[in-house]
Each structure stands twice: as C-alpha cells, then as structure tokens.
Amino acid sequence: MKIDARSVARILREPGALRAILLHGDDTGLIRERARQAATAIAPQLDDPFRVVILDRDAPERLEEEIFALSLTGGRRVIWIREGGDSLANPLKTSLSQSSDTLVVIEAPGLAARSRLRSLIEAHAQCAAIGCYPEEGRALEASVRQMLAEEDIRINPDALAWFASQLGPDRAATRGEVEKLVLYAGRGGQLSLDDVRACIGDAAGVSLEDAAFAATVGDRAGADLAIERALAEGTSPIAIARALLSHLHRLRRARIAMDGGQSRADAMRALRPPVFFKRTEAFGQALSLWTTDRLMEAAMQTQALERDCKQTGAPDLTLCRRHIARLASTARLPRRGR
C-alpha cells in the first residue's frame, strides 16, 4: 500500500505486522535515513548478525532463504536491501504467500512508477511503499526544526529560513549541516542568523550562492569559478539549478516591488530571509541590470535546465555550465521594458 506523508513517521517508528517496506524516490540520503529508522525499529542493534542481514545488491537468489531463516537469539529479523530492483519482485511475491515475521526493507532510488516491484508492494496490504523526494520550503524547514528539537535546540525564524535556502536536495547532506549546528549550539541552545552563518559559512551552499550572484551581475569568470568549486564539492547540477532558481525568484520579487513604486533598499529589506549584508551590493547591482520580464524568462529557462538534467543520459554538467554562461551574458545586455 502507498503511505501518505502524514503517516510515514508512524510507519517507520512502528512497522507493526508489515512484511516489507519499499523506499523509492530521488533523495538517496532520505531513503537511507528512513531505511535505518525502519530497521532499528525491529532490531535496535544493526550489528546483530542473528537478526539483521544487509544485502548490498539485488541478491534475489538469497531473499527467500533469508526471509524464512530463524533468529537464533529470538526476536524479529530484518533484511535490509540497499539496491533493490525488479528482480526482487518474484521471490518477494512467493515469500509473501507464506507466513513469516521477517521485515524486508528495500532501498530503491530511481525506481520507475510502473516497475513490477513497486506495483507488488503498493498492491499488498502487508507492505508499504514510501516515496522519498527532496524537501523544499516549509517542509524542509519543518524537518530542520524537528532535527534541532531532538537536541532541545531552538532556531530563530530568519535563521531557519536562511539555513533552509542554503541546503541542497539530499537529506544526508542536510543532516550533516544540522549536526554542525548542534555541535555549535550545544544541547538546549538558541541559534540566531549570525550563529548559523558563522557555523556553515564554508558549506557547499556558499559556492552556489557565489555562482548565482556572479552570474546575475554579469561576472562570467566569477560564476564559472564558483560553479566548478561547487561541482568539485559534490554538488549536483540539479541542486545548482534549484539554487539559481531560488535566487532569480528573490530578485524578481524585489524587482516587482520596485516596479510598484518601492525604493530598491525597501524592496530588498522586505525579502525573507533578508539579503546578507555582505551580499547587498551585488544584489542591488543585479536589480539594476535585470527587468521583471527578463527575470521571469531566466527562471523559466532554469526550470527547463532542471528538467533536462533529470533526463537519462543528459550531459548535465555541460548543460549547467552553459546555462551559467547564458545568465551572465543576459545580465550584460542593455535593459528594455519592465
């Protein structure tokens, strides 16, 4: 059966009589985190060889054997499969027709919606299919707030909004950045915007921000250098596209306010999170170079970049570099219209 977003936490905390949990989607970090949660709900000690079996590949030939193996120390067993695919469908279907209390946890990033394995899991009452996709906006902020709350750490709203805007699409990377904040604040601490900036100022998100600002002020060399640095730090082209899109949307909101009669300074002050004081000059310069219509066109092209990067076999790195060059060239064009 399909599990809706509101029920995911409960299912992972208390799998109950479920026989299998399939974790699919684009966020490999979130898939791994949820797989661990489900496995530890059954077997708290994942290094227990009598109750936990971890398979790094599809391994369909071992699945039935492991499902019906007995735990020598008692308690339910967990089979954690890290690269699940359709070859698991037949042995899993056969196993589900027989009695067993073993829980099978399957990581399957990128699994197609029409795959045999996903169809089997979604149709079976004792199985759960959970989509794991990159969080954005309020959902991402809520997850960060929850991670910090687990350590009794509070974060100011402007700090949370800025921090979320710097994060990429991978849950593992997000948790790594949150752990930095935990170490910085200490249990029971409070985080301000200055605290968060001081803590993660050297994160990969800064390279993305450098690239976005450089491109929108027409600094081709600076944008190219920042993009190469971000890619070298492991940032995906999709994450770069999303960072560029976020920056363009903020510029467009400020530009619309200016078209409505606000001063540039007032339009920038009204943005949430606020423009970092070290970035205000570059942000203001970009507002003087771009029109509302041109920003809208650039945002649509950036959305198309993300879509193209998701195509199988697409030269995503080349597409990303070319798009950055196009933005920088557009910024240098004479302004016309709104």
C-alpha positions as CSV (number, residue, x, y, z in Angstrom):
1,M,0.0,0.0,0.0
2,K,1.0,3.6,-0.6
3,I,1.9,5.6,2.6
4,D,0.9,9.2,2.7
5,A,3.4,11.8,4.0
6,R,1.5,12.2,7.3
7,S,1.8,8.5,8.2
8,V,5.5,8.0,7.3
9,A,6.9,8.8,10.7
10,R,4.5,6.4,12.4
11,I,5.1,3.6,10.0
12,L,8.9,3.9,10.4
13,R,8.6,4.1,14.2
14,E,6.2,1.2,14.5
15,P,6.2,-1.1,11.4
16,G,3.8,-3.5,13.2
17,A,2.9,-6.5,11.1
18,L,4.3,-5.2,7.9
19,R,6.3,-7.7,5.8
20,A,8.1,-5.2,3.5
21,I,8.9,-1.5,3.3
22,L,9.9,-0.1,-0.1
23,L,11.7,3.3,-0.1
24,H,11.9,4.9,-3.5
25,G,12.4,8.3,-5.0
26,D,15.1,10.8,-5.8
27,D,16.6,11.6,-2.4
28,T,19.1,8.9,-1.7
29,G,20.0,10.4,1.7
30,L,16.4,10.4,2.9
31,I,16.0,6.8,1.6
32,R,19.0,5.7,3.6
33,E,17.9,7.5,6.7
34,R,14.4,6.1,6.6
35,A,15.7,2.6,5.9
36,R,17.8,2.8,9.0
37,Q,14.8,4.0,11.1
38,A,12.7,1.1,9.9
39,A,15.4,-1.5,10.5
40,T,16.2,-0.2,14.0
41,A,12.5,-0.2,14.9
42,I,12.7,-4.0,14.7
43,A,16.4,-4.7,15.6
44,P,17.9,-1.8,17.6
45,Q,21.4,-3.2,17.2
46,L,22.1,-3.3,13.5
47,D,25.4,-5.1,14.0
48,D,23.5,-8.2,15.4
49,P,24.2,-10.9,12.8
50,F,21.4,-13.1,14.0
51,R,18.7,-10.5,13.5
52,V,20.0,-8.3,10.7
53,V,21.1,-9.1,7.2
54,I,22.3,-6.3,4.9
55,L,22.5,-7.0,1.2
56,D,24.4,-4.5,-0.9
57,R,23.0,-5.7,-4.2
58,D,19.7,-7.0,-5.5
59,A,20.5,-10.6,-4.4
60,P,17.2,-12.1,-5.4
61,E,18.6,-15.6,-5.0
62,R,19.1,-15.1,-1.3
63,L,15.9,-13.3,-0.5
64,E,13.6,-16.3,0.2
65,E,16.3,-18.1,2.2
66,E,16.9,-15.1,4.4
67,I,13.2,-14.3,4.9
68,F,12.5,-17.8,6.4
69,A,15.7,-18.2,8.4
70,L,15.2,-18.3,12.1
71,S,16.8,-15.9,14.6
72,L,19.0,-17.9,17.0
73,T,18.6,-15.3,19.7
74,G,14.8,-14.6,19.3
75,G,13.0,-11.5,18.0
76,R,12.1,-10.4,14.5
77,R,14.7,-10.3,11.8
78,V,15.3,-7.6,9.3
79,I,16.6,-7.9,5.7
80,W,17.9,-4.6,4.5
81,I,18.5,-4.5,0.8
82,R,20.3,-1.4,-0.5
83,E,20.0,-1.7,-4.2
84,G,16.5,-3.1,-4.8
85,G,15.1,-3.6,-8.3
86,D,12.5,-5.6,-10.2
87,S,14.5,-8.8,-9.9
88,L,13.2,-8.9,-6.3
89,A,9.5,-9.0,-7.4
90,N,9.1,-12.7,-8.0
91,P,10.9,-14.1,-4.9
92,L,9.2,-11.5,-2.7
93,K,5.8,-12.3,-4.1
94,T,6.4,-16.0,-3.4
95,S,7.6,-15.2,0.2
96,L,4.5,-13.1,0.9
97,S,2.3,-16.0,0.2
98,Q,3.8,-17.8,3.2
99,S,3.9,-17.0,6.9
100,S,7.0,-15.1,8.2
101,D,7.6,-12.2,10.7
102,T,10.8,-11.0,9.0
103,L,10.7,-7.4,7.8
104,V,12.2,-6.7,4.4
105,V,13.4,-3.1,4.0
106,I,14.3,-2.2,0.4
107,E,16.1,0.9,-0.8
108,A,15.3,1.6,-4.4
109,P,16.3,5.1,-5.5
110,G,15.0,5.9,-9.0
111,L,12.6,3.0,-9.2
112,A,10.1,3.6,-12.0
113,A,6.4,4.1,-11.1
114,R,5.4,1.2,-13.3
115,S,8.1,-1.2,-12.0
116,R,6.9,-4.7,-11.0
117,L,8.4,-4.4,-7.5
118,R,6.7,-1.1,-6.8
119,S,3.4,-2.4,-8.2
120,L,3.6,-5.5,-5.9
121,I,4.4,-3.5,-2.8
122,E,1.7,-0.9,-3.4
123,A,-1.0,-3.6,-4.0
124,H,-0.2,-5.7,-0.9
125,A,-1.9,-4.9,2.4
126,Q,1.2,-6.0,4.4
127,C,3.7,-3.9,2.5
128,A,4.4,-0.2,2.5
129,A,5.7,1.9,-0.4
130,I,7.1,5.3,0.8
131,G,8.2,8.0,-1.6
132,C,11.4,9.9,-0.7
133,Y,11.8,13.1,-2.5
134,P,13.8,16.3,-1.8
135,E,12.0,18.5,0.6
136,E,11.6,22.2,-0.1
137,G,10.1,25.3,1.5
138,R,8.1,24.8,4.7
139,A,8.5,21.0,4.6
140,L,12.3,21.4,4.6
141,E,12.2,24.0,7.4
142,A,9.9,21.7,9.5
143,S,12.4,18.8,9.1
144,V,15.3,21.0,10.2
145,R,13.3,22.3,13.1
146,Q,12.5,18.8,14.2
147,M,16.1,17.6,13.9
148,L,17.2,20.5,16.2
149,A,14.3,20.0,18.6
150,E,15.6,16.4,19.2
151,E,18.6,18.1,20.8
152,D,16.4,20.7,22.5
153,I,17.8,23.5,20.3
154,R,15.7,26.4,19.1
155,I,16.4,28.4,16.0
156,N,15.1,31.9,15.1
157,P,12.7,32.1,12.2
158,D,15.0,34.2,10.0
159,A,17.9,31.9,10.7
160,L,15.9,28.9,9.8
161,A,14.7,30.4,6.5
162,W,18.2,31.4,5.5
163,F,19.6,28.0,6.5
164,A,17.0,26.1,4.5
165,S,17.7,28.3,1.5
166,Q,21.4,27.1,1.5
167,L,20.6,23.4,1.6
168,G,20.8,21.1,-1.3
169,P,18.3,18.4,-2.2
170,D,20.0,15.5,-0.4
171,R,18.8,14.5,3.1
172,A,22.2,13.1,4.1
173,A,23.9,16.5,3.4
174,T,21.1,18.3,5.2
175,R,21.6,16.2,8.3
176,G,25.3,16.8,8.2
177,E,24.8,20.5,8.2
178,V,22.3,20.3,11.0
179,E,24.8,18.3,13.0
180,K,27.3,21.2,12.7
181,L,24.6,23.5,14.2
182,V,24.0,21.0,17.0
183,L,27.7,21.0,17.9
184,Y,27.9,24.8,17.7
185,A,24.8,25.5,19.8
186,G,25.0,22.7,22.3
187,R,22.0,21.0,23.9
188,G,19.4,23.5,24.9
189,G,20.9,26.3,22.9
190,Q,19.4,29.0,20.7
191,L,20.6,29.8,17.2
192,S,20.4,33.3,15.6
193,L,21.0,34.2,12.0
194,D,24.6,35.3,12.8
195,D,25.2,32.0,14.6
196,V,24.0,29.9,11.6
197,R,26.1,32.0,9.1
198,A,29.2,31.6,11.3
199,C,28.7,27.9,11.5
200,I,28.0,26.9,7.9
201,G,29.6,29.8,6.1
202,D,32.1,27.5,4.3
203,A,29.4,24.9,3.2
204,A,28.9,24.0,-0.4
205,G,25.8,26.2,-0.5
206,V,28.1,29.3,-0.4
207,S,29.7,28.2,-3.7
208,L,26.2,28.0,-5.2
209,E,25.4,31.4,-3.8
210,D,28.6,32.8,-5.2
211,A,27.7,31.4,-8.6
212,A,24.2,32.8,-8.6
213,F,25.3,36.3,-7.6
214,A,28.2,36.3,-10.0
215,A,26.0,35.2,-12.9
216,T,23.3,37.8,-12.3
217,V,25.8,40.7,-12.2
218,G,27.4,39.5,-15.4
219,D,30.6,38.2,-13.9
220,R,31.2,35.3,-16.2
221,A,34.7,34.4,-14.8
222,G,33.4,34.5,-11.2
223,A,30.4,32.4,-12.0
224,D,32.4,29.8,-13.8
225,L,34.9,29.5,-10.9
226,A,32.1,29.2,-8.3
227,I,30.3,26.5,-10.4
228,E,33.5,24.5,-10.7
229,R,34.1,24.8,-7.0
230,A,30.5,23.7,-6.2
231,L,30.8,20.7,-8.6
232,A,34.1,19.7,-7.0
233,E,32.4,19.7,-3.6
234,G,30.0,17.1,-4.9
235,T,27.0,19.4,-5.6
236,S,24.7,18.0,-8.3
237,P,23.6,20.0,-11.4
238,I,20.0,19.7,-10.2
239,A,21.0,21.4,-6.9
240,I,22.7,24.1,-8.8
241,A,19.6,24.7,-10.9
242,R,17.4,25.0,-7.8
243,A,19.8,27.4,-6.1
244,L,19.8,29.6,-9.3
245,L,16.0,29.4,-9.4
246,S,15.7,30.5,-5.8
247,H,18.0,33.5,-6.4
248,L,16.1,34.5,-9.5
249,H,12.8,34.4,-7.7
250,R,14.1,36.6,-4.9
251,L,15.4,39.1,-7.5
252,R,12.1,39.0,-9.3
253,R,10.1,39.6,-6.0
254,A,12.2,42.7,-5.3
255,R,12.0,43.9,-8.9
256,I,8.2,43.7,-8.9
257,A,8.2,45.7,-5.6
258,M,10.4,48.3,-7.3
259,D,8.1,48.4,-10.3
260,G,5.2,49.1,-7.9
261,G,7.0,52.2,-6.5
262,Q,9.2,50.9,-3.7
263,S,12.8,52.0,-3.5
264,R,15.5,49.4,-4.1
265,A,16.5,49.5,-0.5
266,D,13.0,49.0,0.8
267,A,12.4,46.2,-1.7
268,M,15.5,44.4,-0.5
269,R,14.7,44.9,3.1
270,A,11.2,43.3,2.6
271,L,12.7,40.0,1.5
272,R,12.6,37.0,3.8
273,P,15.2,35.8,4.6
274,P,16.9,39.2,4.4
275,V,19.8,39.7,2.0
276,F,23.0,39.0,3.8
277,F,24.8,42.3,4.4
278,K,27.9,41.2,2.5
279,R,25.7,40.5,-0.5
280,T,23.6,43.6,-0.6
281,E,25.8,45.5,-3.1
282,A,25.8,42.6,-5.6
283,F,22.0,42.0,-5.1
284,G,21.4,45.7,-5.7
285,Q,23.6,45.7,-8.8
286,A,21.7,42.7,-10.2
287,L,18.4,44.6,-9.6
288,S,19.7,47.4,-11.7
289,L,20.7,45.0,-14.6
290,W,17.6,42.8,-14.8
291,T,14.0,43.7,-15.7
292,T,11.0,41.8,-14.3
293,D,10.2,40.2,-17.7
294,R,13.8,39.1,-18.2
295,L,14.0,37.6,-14.7
296,M,10.8,35.6,-15.5
297,E,12.3,34.3,-18.7
298,A,15.5,33.3,-16.9
299,A,13.5,31.5,-14.2
300,M,11.7,29.5,-16.9
301,Q,15.0,28.6,-18.6
302,T,16.4,27.5,-15.2
303,Q,13.3,25.3,-14.6
304,A,13.9,23.8,-18.0
305,L,17.6,23.2,-17.0
306,E,16.5,21.1,-14.0
307,R,14.1,19.1,-16.1
308,D,16.8,18.5,-18.8
309,C,19.3,17.4,-16.1
310,K,16.9,14.7,-14.9
311,Q,16.8,13.1,-18.4
312,T,18.6,9.8,-18.6
313,G,22.0,10.2,-20.3
314,A,21.7,14.0,-20.4
315,P,25.1,15.9,-20.4
316,D,24.0,17.6,-17.1
317,L,27.4,19.1,-16.3
318,T,27.6,20.7,-19.8
319,L,24.1,22.0,-19.6
320,C,24.7,23.5,-16.2
321,R,27.9,25.3,-17.3
322,R,26.2,26.6,-20.5
323,H,23.3,27.9,-18.5
324,I,25.5,29.9,-16.1
325,A,27.3,31.4,-19.1
326,R,23.9,32.4,-20.6
327,L,22.8,34.1,-17.4
328,A,26.0,36.1,-17.2
329,S,25.6,37.2,-20.8
330,T,22.0,38.2,-20.4
331,A,22.9,40.3,-17.4
332,R,25.2,42.4,-19.6
333,L,22.6,43.0,-22.2
334,P,21.0,46.5,-22.4
335,R,17.8,46.8,-20.4
336,R,14.5,47.1,-22.2
337,G,10.9,47.0,-20.9
338,R,9.8,46.1,-17.4
